[in-house]
């Protein structure tokens, strides 16, 4: 079965003087899916997006969007895409409504069509009440939402979201996640760069990790979690007096480390796979030990990120500013 690739990049190279921003990056995104591109600051994520959206020319390699070469067919590519950069780029002297209507007119929707689309997006992004205010009076989060709305005016088939929720508070981030999910359900293909690991896990079908201009990993979120190796089995016996017996059972399925009480009344051991869960359930039942909690956890994406890059997604790598 052939795959329907909508975003393709082969061996992208981009240098800025002595800085090698991209060193042979490959990217592939199937139609109707979300690719999360992870990496620390300066990894090359934004450079890749700028090349794919025709804002930069690569020094080497090639890229195609919906079959169109980003260099040779740049105009056709621009007709197919929507782009939201890291920072809001709306006209602050225009109102929210005027910004969106302007984009609609520029995209040949006609005056009425532009007005209708603007109204739809203002409602979708919870900006209707502020539609008549100049964008300069918006909070940072409101400007960010307006910028996201502007990228969707033309109902693009392919959407590039470069750290789209930076500066949004948690509730608004969740709203944006729901917008992205809706776009994909309606047929769009999304490439999302982010430093929020939980964002990539919540949205992405597949994840590409870039560091120092090189792709160092690509797979599904679940498969990437296995990079760290193994899982953790946790058990909370209903009766605290059963902790010692439960620990002995867990030690029988452990990959090496003995059972450890990670929280009051909760034991945990590292295991290879989900067969350990099945074996533990059977042994607890045979021993007559009832439990109130029993779970198997893969490593977190934070652990994967550290394993791959040697760095955590720390405050130095993410934007702490929060806007309403």
C-alpha positions as CSV (number, residue, x, y, z in Angstrom):
1,X,0.0,0.0,0.0
2,X,1.4,3.4,-1.0
3,X,1.4,6.2,1.5
4,X,-0.1,9.6,0.6
5,X,2.7,12.0,1.7
6,X,1.6,15.6,1.8
7,X,4.8,17.1,3.3
8,X,8.1,15.7,2.1
9,X,11.7,16.8,2.8
10,X,14.8,15.0,1.7
11,X,18.2,16.0,3.0
12,X,17.5,19.6,3.8
13,X,20.6,21.7,4.4
14,X,20.7,25.3,5.5
15,X,23.6,27.3,6.7
16,X,23.8,30.8,8.2
17,X,27.4,31.6,7.9
18,X,29.4,29.2,10.0
19,X,26.2,28.0,11.7
20,X,24.8,24.7,10.3
21,X,21.1,25.1,11.0
22,X,20.1,21.9,9.1
23,X,22.4,19.1,8.2
24,X,20.4,16.7,5.9
25,X,16.9,16.7,7.5
26,X,14.3,14.3,6.3
27,X,10.6,14.9,7.0
28,X,7.5,12.9,5.9
29,X,3.9,13.6,6.9
30,X,0.9,11.6,5.6
31,X,-2.3,13.2,4.7
32,X,-4.7,13.8,7.5
33,X,-2.1,13.3,10.3
34,X,-0.1,15.5,12.7
35,X,3.6,15.4,12.9
36,X,5.2,16.8,16.0
37,X,8.7,18.2,15.6
38,X,10.5,18.3,18.9
39,X,13.9,19.8,19.8
40,X,15.6,22.3,22.1
41,X,16.1,25.9,21.2
42,X,18.3,26.3,18.2
43,X,17.8,22.7,17.1
44,X,16.6,23.8,13.6
45,X,12.8,23.3,13.9
46,X,11.9,26.8,12.8
47,X,14.4,26.8,10.0
48,X,12.8,23.6,8.6
49,X,9.3,25.2,8.8
50,X,10.5,28.4,7.1
51,X,11.9,26.3,4.2
52,X,8.8,24.1,3.9
53,X,6.6,27.3,3.9
54,X,8.8,28.9,1.1
55,X,10.1,31.7,3.4
56,X,13.7,30.4,3.1
57,X,15.5,28.6,0.3
58,X,17.5,25.5,1.3
59,X,21.2,25.3,0.5
60,X,20.8,21.7,-0.3
61,X,18.2,18.9,-0.5
62,X,14.6,19.3,-1.6
63,X,11.1,19.6,-0.3
64,X,7.5,19.2,-1.6
65,X,4.2,20.2,-0.3
66,X,1.2,18.4,-1.8
67,X,3.5,17.4,-4.6
68,X,4.8,20.9,-5.4
69,X,8.5,21.8,-5.0
70,X,8.9,24.5,-2.4
71,X,11.5,26.3,-4.7
72,X,10.3,25.7,-8.2
73,X,6.5,25.9,-7.4
74,X,6.6,28.3,-4.5
75,X,3.3,30.1,-5.4
76,X,1.4,26.8,-5.6
77,X,2.8,25.8,-2.3
78,X,1.6,29.1,-0.7
79,X,-1.9,28.5,-2.0
80,X,-2.0,25.2,-0.2
81,X,-0.6,26.1,3.2
82,X,-1.4,28.1,6.3
83,X,1.4,29.2,8.6
84,X,1.5,30.4,12.2
85,X,4.9,31.5,13.3
86,X,6.3,31.7,16.9
87,X,5.1,35.3,17.3
88,X,1.8,37.0,16.5
89,X,2.1,38.9,13.2
90,X,-1.3,40.6,13.0
91,X,-1.7,44.4,12.2
92,X,-2.2,46.0,15.6
93,X,-3.8,49.1,14.2
94,X,-6.7,47.0,12.8
95,X,-9.5,45.4,14.8
96,X,-9.6,41.7,15.1
97,X,-12.4,41.5,12.6
98,X,-10.6,43.8,10.1
99,X,-7.4,41.6,10.3
100,X,-9.3,38.5,9.4
101,X,-11.4,40.2,6.7
102,X,-8.3,41.6,5.2
103,X,-6.8,38.2,4.9
104,X,-10.0,36.9,3.3
105,X,-10.0,39.6,0.7
106,X,-6.3,39.0,-0.1
107,X,-7.2,35.3,-0.5
108,X,-9.9,36.2,-3.0
109,X,-12.8,35.2,-0.8
110,X,-14.7,38.3,-1.9
111,X,-16.1,40.9,0.6
112,X,-19.0,38.8,1.8
113,X,-17.0,35.6,1.9
114,X,-14.3,37.3,3.9
115,X,-16.8,38.7,6.4
116,X,-18.5,35.3,6.8
117,X,-15.2,33.5,7.3
118,X,-14.0,36.2,9.8
119,X,-17.2,35.8,11.8
120,X,-16.7,32.0,11.9
121,X,-13.1,32.2,13.1
122,X,-13.8,34.9,15.7
123,X,-16.4,32.7,17.2
124,X,-14.3,29.6,17.0
125,X,-11.4,31.4,18.8
126,X,-13.6,33.0,21.4
127,X,-12.8,36.5,20.1
128,X,-16.3,37.7,19.0
129,X,-16.7,40.1,22.0
130,X,-13.3,41.7,21.1
131,X,-13.8,41.7,17.3
132,X,-14.3,45.5,17.2
133,X,-11.3,46.4,19.2
134,X,-7.9,47.2,17.8
135,X,-5.5,44.3,18.1
136,X,-3.0,46.5,20.0
137,X,-5.5,46.4,22.9
138,X,-5.5,42.6,23.0
139,X,-3.6,40.6,25.5
140,X,-0.7,38.5,24.3
141,X,-2.8,35.4,24.3
142,X,-5.6,37.1,22.4
143,X,-3.2,38.3,19.7
144,X,-1.8,34.7,19.5
145,X,-5.3,33.3,19.0
146,X,-6.0,36.0,16.3
147,X,-2.8,35.0,14.6
148,X,-3.8,31.4,14.6
149,X,-7.2,32.3,13.2
150,X,-5.6,34.3,10.4
151,X,-3.6,31.3,9.3
152,X,-6.9,29.4,8.8
153,X,-8.8,32.0,6.8
154,X,-8.2,30.2,3.5
155,X,-9.0,26.7,4.8
156,X,-5.5,25.4,3.9
157,X,-4.9,21.8,3.3
158,X,-1.5,21.9,5.0
159,X,-0.9,23.8,8.2
160,X,2.4,24.7,9.8
161,X,2.1,25.6,13.5
162,X,5.5,26.8,14.8
163,X,5.2,26.6,18.6
164,X,1.5,27.8,18.4
165,X,0.7,27.7,22.1
166,X,3.7,29.7,23.4
167,X,2.4,32.3,25.8
168,X,-1.1,30.8,26.2
169,X,-2.4,29.8,29.6
170,X,-3.2,26.1,30.2
171,X,-6.9,26.4,29.4
172,X,-6.3,28.3,26.2
173,X,-3.6,25.7,25.2
174,X,-6.3,23.0,25.6
175,X,-8.6,25.1,23.4
176,X,-5.9,25.3,20.7
177,X,-5.4,21.5,20.9
178,X,-9.1,21.0,20.2
179,X,-8.8,23.4,17.2
180,X,-5.9,21.3,15.8
181,X,-7.8,18.1,16.3
182,X,-10.8,19.5,14.5
183,X,-8.7,20.7,11.6
184,X,-7.3,17.2,11.1
185,X,-10.8,15.6,11.4
186,X,-11.9,17.9,8.6
187,X,-9.0,16.8,6.4
188,X,-6.0,19.1,7.1
189,X,-2.5,17.9,7.5
190,X,-0.5,19.5,10.3
191,X,3.2,19.9,11.1
192,X,3.6,21.2,14.7
193,X,6.8,22.3,16.3
194,X,6.7,22.5,20.0
195,X,8.9,22.3,23.2
196,X,5.9,21.3,25.3
197,X,6.3,17.5,25.4
198,X,2.8,16.9,26.7
199,X,1.5,18.9,23.6
200,X,3.3,16.5,21.2
201,X,2.0,13.5,23.1
202,X,-1.6,14.9,23.1
203,X,-1.7,15.7,19.4
204,X,1.0,14.0,17.3
205,X,0.5,10.8,15.4
206,X,4.3,10.7,14.9
207,X,7.2,12.6,16.3
208,X,10.4,13.7,14.7
209,X,13.2,14.9,17.1
210,X,15.7,17.3,15.8
211,X,18.9,18.4,17.6
212,X,21.8,20.5,16.2
213,X,20.2,20.4,12.7
214,X,20.0,16.6,12.6
215,X,17.0,14.2,12.9
216,X,18.0,12.0,15.8
217,X,14.7,10.0,16.1
218,X,11.4,9.5,14.4
219,X,8.5,7.3,15.4
220,X,5.1,7.2,17.2
221,X,5.0,8.7,20.7
222,X,4.5,5.2,22.2
223,X,7.4,3.7,20.2
224,X,9.7,6.6,21.2
225,X,8.9,6.0,24.8
226,X,10.4,2.5,24.5
227,X,13.7,4.1,23.6
228,X,14.4,4.7,27.3
229,X,13.8,1.0,27.8
230,X,11.1,-1.0,29.6
231,X,8.1,0.1,31.7
232,X,7.2,0.6,35.3
233,X,4.7,-1.6,37.1
234,X,2.9,0.0,40.1
235,X,0.7,-1.8,42.7
236,X,-1.1,-0.5,45.8
237,X,-2.4,-3.3,48.0
238,X,-5.7,-2.6,49.6
239,X,-4.3,-3.7,53.0
240,X,-1.0,-2.0,53.9
241,X,-0.1,-5.2,55.8
242,X,0.2,-7.0,52.4
243,X,3.0,-4.6,51.2
244,X,5.8,-7.1,52.0
245,X,4.1,-10.0,50.2
246,X,3.2,-7.8,47.3
247,X,6.8,-6.7,47.1
248,X,8.0,-10.3,46.9
249,X,5.6,-10.9,44.0
250,X,6.8,-7.8,42.1
251,X,10.4,-8.9,42.6
252,X,9.6,-12.0,40.6
253,X,8.7,-10.0,37.5
254,X,11.2,-7.2,38.0
255,X,14.0,-6.7,35.4
256,X,16.5,-6.2,38.2
257,X,15.8,-3.4,40.7
258,X,13.8,-4.6,43.8
259,X,10.3,-3.3,44.5
260,X,10.4,0.3,45.8
261,X,7.7,2.1,47.7
262,X,7.5,5.2,45.5
263,X,4.6,6.7,47.4
264,X,2.9,5.7,50.6
265,X,1.4,2.3,50.1
266,X,2.5,2.1,46.4
267,X,5.1,-0.3,45.1
268,X,6.9,-0.1,41.8
269,X,9.4,-2.2,39.8
270,X,10.9,-1.9,36.3
271,X,9.6,-4.5,33.8
272,X,10.3,-5.4,30.2
273,X,6.7,-5.5,28.8
274,X,3.0,-6.0,29.5
275,X,3.5,-9.7,30.1
276,X,4.7,-8.7,33.6
277,X,1.3,-7.1,34.3
278,X,-0.6,-10.4,33.4
279,X,1.8,-12.5,35.6
280,X,1.4,-10.1,38.5
281,X,-2.4,-10.1,38.4
282,X,-2.4,-13.9,38.5
283,X,0.1,-14.1,41.3
284,X,-1.7,-11.5,43.4
285,X,-4.9,-13.4,43.0
286,X,-3.3,-16.7,43.9
287,X,-1.9,-15.1,47.1
288,X,-5.2,-13.5,47.9
289,X,-3.9,-10.0,47.9
290,X,-6.5,-7.4,46.8
291,X,-5.3,-4.1,45.3
292,X,-6.8,-0.7,44.8
293,X,-4.3,0.4,42.1
294,X,-2.5,-1.6,39.4
295,X,-0.9,0.0,36.4
296,X,1.8,-0.3,33.8
297,X,3.5,2.9,32.6
298,X,5.8,3.5,29.7
299,X,8.5,6.2,30.2
300,X,7.3,9.8,29.7
301,X,8.3,11.8,26.7
302,X,10.3,14.0,29.1
303,X,12.5,11.0,29.8
304,X,12.7,10.2,26.0
305,X,13.7,13.8,25.3
306,X,16.5,13.6,27.9
307,X,17.7,10.2,26.7
308,X,17.9,11.5,23.1
309,X,19.3,15.0,23.6
310,X,21.0,14.8,27.0
311,X,18.8,17.8,28.1
312,X,15.5,18.2,29.8
313,X,12.7,20.4,28.6
314,X,13.6,22.9,31.3
315,X,12.7,26.4,31.9
316,X,15.7,27.4,29.7
317,X,14.0,25.6,26.7
318,X,10.5,26.8,27.1
319,X,8.7,30.1,27.3
320,X,7.4,30.7,30.7
321,X,5.4,33.9,29.9
322,X,1.7,33.3,30.3
323,X,-0.9,35.4,28.6
324,X,-4.7,35.3,29.0
